[in-house]
Amino acid sequence: MINPTSRLLPVQPSSVTPAEHRIVDAAQKFESILLGEMLKPLREKSELDPDTDSDGANDTLTSYGTEALAQAIVKAGGIGISKQIVDHFARRQSAQMASENH
């Protein structure tokens, strides 16, 4: 069963099933993509600065930087979206197990 705790993974990684790990990984990737999209306007604002170069290499590097920043935010706890997704699946799994036991 997925462990809905303040951390996304239980303290003992050996108790995490592959399915639980995939759910946590997918939730974190989703939050990272969402944060990347939220950070995009900041990147576009810097591109409007006349002091910055407007070559393709700079655009690529800035894009990677935005993506890395979003991933770092998620790994540090994010804004709670991935935790809510994991908690939702944990509640859903608990309800399903309870209905199967009756």
C-alpha positions in Angstrom: 0.0 0.0 0.0 1.2 3.5 -0.8 2.4 5.3 2.4 0.8 8.8 2.5 3.4 10.5 4.7 5.0 13.9 4.7 7.8 12.4 2.6 6.9 10.9 -0.7 8.7 7.6 -0.1 8.7 5.7 3.1 11.8 5.9 5.3 12.8 2.3 4.4 13.2 2.1 0.6 13.0 -1.7 0.7 9.4 -1.4 1.7 8.5 0.5 -1.5 7.0 -1.7 -4.2 7.9 -1.0 -7.8 4.3 0.2 -8.5 4.6 2.7 -5.6 7.9 3.9 -6.9 6.5 4.5 -10.3 3.6 6.5 -8.9 6.0 8.7 -6.9 8.3 9.1 -9.9 5.4 10.0 -12.2 4.0 12.5 -9.6 7.4 14.2 -9.3 7.9 14.4 -13.0 4.4 15.9 -13.4 5.1 18.5 -10.8 8.5 19.2 -12.4 6.9 19.8 -15.8 4.2 22.0 -14.3 6.8 24.1 -12.4 8.9 24.3 -15.6 5.8 25.8 -17.4 5.2 28.2 -14.5 8.9 29.3 -14.7 8.7 29.8 -18.5 7.5 33.5 -18.3 10.6 34.3 -16.2 12.8 32.8 -19.0 10.9 34.7 -21.6 11.3 37.9 -19.7 15.1 37.5 -19.6 15.0 36.9 -23.4 13.5 40.4 -23.8 16.6 41.9 -22.1 18.6 43.7 -24.8 21.8 42.8 -23.0 21.4 39.1 -23.5 22.5 37.2 -26.6 19.7 35.8 -28.7 21.5 32.8 -30.3 20.2 29.2 -30.2 22.8 28.1 -27.7 21.7 30.6 -25.1 18.1 29.6 -25.6 19.0 25.9 -25.1 21.1 26.6 -22.1 18.3 28.8 -20.5 15.8 26.0 -21.2 18.0 23.4 -19.5 18.5 25.8 -16.6 14.7 26.2 -16.2 14.2 22.5 -16.3 17.0 21.8 -13.8 15.5 24.5 -11.4 12.1 22.9 -11.6 13.5 19.4 -10.9 15.5 20.8 -7.9 12.4 22.5 -6.5 10.5 19.2 -6.7 13.4 17.2 -5.1 13.5 19.7 -2.2 9.8 19.1 -1.6 8.2 21.1 -4.4 5.0 23.0 -3.9 3.0 19.9 -2.7 1.4 18.7 -6.0 3.3 15.4 -6.1 2.5 14.7 -2.5 -1.2 15.3 -3.2 -1.1 12.9 -6.1 0.6 10.2 -4.1 -1.8 10.8 -1.2 -4.8 10.5 -3.6 -3.6 7.2 -4.9 -2.9 6.0 -1.3 -6.5 6.8 -0.3 -7.9 5.2 -3.4 -5.9 2.1 -2.8 -7.0 1.9 0.8 -10.7 2.3 -0.2 -10.3 -0.4 -2.8 -8.7 -2.8 -0.3 -11.4 -2.0 2.3 -14.1 -2.8 -0.3 -12.4 -6.0 -1.3 -12.3 -7.2 2.4 -16.1 -6.8 2.8 
